[in-house]
């Protein structure tokens, strides 16, 4: 007999079901006490619905039930939009549940928001204050339902409850006032440019809730004669003294009106929660819970083999092309603008604003849904969306300005995956529309025809090693590799004159440490990173599959790279195509060699001030921050000074995302912006660990006219220079040297 599978409800149906159950329970919670007539007997307590007549009592429960279901219905309409997206495996499993709970906890406890202490504290006051007040209301309602012998809100417990509730109200009020001052008085740029009328509605609703809550409490205390135990309500009790002389009818009238306004403000909250950006109170923690995914943070979404697939379209242009998680992201956005504040393209006057990318995708999703729902945040009336295409709102200029530095993803307090959206849209532009900057066309042709981005002769790939002893060059078809490591040079290290010096420096250091390595020379092809980051998955797969075939044919297991882009591609993206290797960046290996004593630094000194520029693809994409600093920090006499933006907050050099091969015609050059920051440290040398960064920072130094007194070098060059200089200074003086003296 065949087993019938249980058909689970769709997510939006599940939301509606939960909403209906909550509504029914709410209505029942109003009916039950009137049937049971259980009442609190203690004299030190708060009696429910003091001075609330029956019509208002039943209106409260009926309205609350209807509005809670309405709120759930509005949420379900948004969930239907997420279901338009393609699958994305974010299941909770035994292997990832601990990471999911950790991420959820960091969101709920505001740990990510506290990266900006002021904003974090403000949001914490609002969030925790509101949640505690909500919990206090729930506790009061639970006590309302219990039999006489089980009621617990009396005596000392009630006094503690009253104190805690007032304390939460004060914290909540402070947070609201702080938020109003920050948005409308202090007005930081990233908030000012996106302030909408709905912000005032949200803050005003919260302000009314907290003010009427305290005033209603004060009137209730006055109505019951201001008993001494109510002093634990340290806000409501003093306020009650203000109205202590009022008549009973005056107190009743004021209490009922303010109680009604307080409840109306809560009803307004239930409406604006799913229809405005306030929904992030729920969606943001959920988004953080869903953070963990089945690919490394430095890897793009995999695509099927383009030589074999029967797909008609590639990349993302319509809402249905994005994953459900990418669509959910748009409703998790807090519109805080932190991504905007760190975007190097935006900072230098380019048309890209990462926050706008998220919001614009959400706008198209909302406007083309069935039914249509409100956008993530209010838009101007003149904006009309006529088709289910994100390019109704997003221009190609915005997408091509991105350097793929991942700064927006890294700083986002709710883990929105912004870069994925940009790169998926680039895939559509490149593969389906051939809509890319003209310079990229030349790069694509070079990669296709010459297997490198420079269009150079592949036979010259190993020429950088001329004059170095014992650098073995192996051919892709020469059988199993007889060396421990394969040293992957990359296009820049093979053909760019500046980066050839890095290749030689790394090779010398490896030889000194006794590392057994070989290079591929002409058999090494571009990894395909520039093609993939600019959306041309076809060229990426073509090059990657050839490289994987060569590496697997040689039986390569360990690879050393000097280019973070090659490092990221070989380590994180080749496994998508079946190429799995143990890949290490030269900064990591050199750091380990120094620590193990295999690379002697005896006598190696560098009496200069040095600043290190973080590579985005080494740092934010792969979390390698300490290794390069350990390498240069191991030199005696060196003074390392950090730029203001360093580590996870470091600024891009401007070359990532294939920007290395595109002209920068709008605004200030990104590399000049970063170079100015490096020069401001007073450093005599700028250390890098990436060939792209090398070129961009060196060009920036030259453009600023500082190349005579400031030198840009890879960390390997700094290391070998210091070692060789130390050996020269420590060498014994020969008789010939003495005879040739003055």
Secondary structure, 3 states (H helix, E strand, C coil): CCCCCCCCCCHHHHHHHHHHHHHHHHHHHHHHHHHHCCCCCCCCECCCCCCCCHHHHHHHHHHHHHHHHHHHHHHHHHHHHHCCCECCCCCCCCCCHHHHHHHHHHHHCCCCHHHCHHHHHHHHHHHHHHHHHHHHHHHHHHHHHCCHHHCCCEHHHHHHHHHHHHHHHHHHHHHHHHHHHHHHHHCCHHHHCCCCHHHHHHHHHHHHHHHHHHHHHHHHHHHCCCCHHHHHCCCHHHHHHHHCCCCHHHHHHHHHHHHHHHHHHHHHHHHHHHHCHHHHHHHHHHHHHCCCCCCCCCCCCCCCCCCCCCCCCCCCCCHHHCEHHHHHHHHHCCCCCHHHHHCHHHHCCCCCCHHHHHHHHHHHHHHCCCCCCCCCCCCCCCCCCCCCCHHHCCCHHHHHCCCCCCHHHHHCCCCCCHHHHHHHHHHHHHHHHCCCCHHHHHHHHHHHHHCCCCCCCHHHCCHHHCCCCCCEECCCCCCCCCCCEEEECHHHHHHCHHHHHHHHHHHHHHHHCCCCEEECHHHCCCCCHHHHHCCCHHHHHHHHHHHHHHHHHHCCCEEEECCHHHHHHHHHHHHHHCCCCEEEEHHHHHHHHHHHCCCCCCCCECCCEEEECCCCCCCCCCCCCHHHHHHHHCCECCEECCCCCCHHHCCCCCCCCCHHHCCCCCCCCHHHHHHHHHHCCCCCEEEECCHHHHHHHHHHHHHCCCCCCCEEEEHHHHHHHHHHHHHHHHCCCCHHHHHCCC
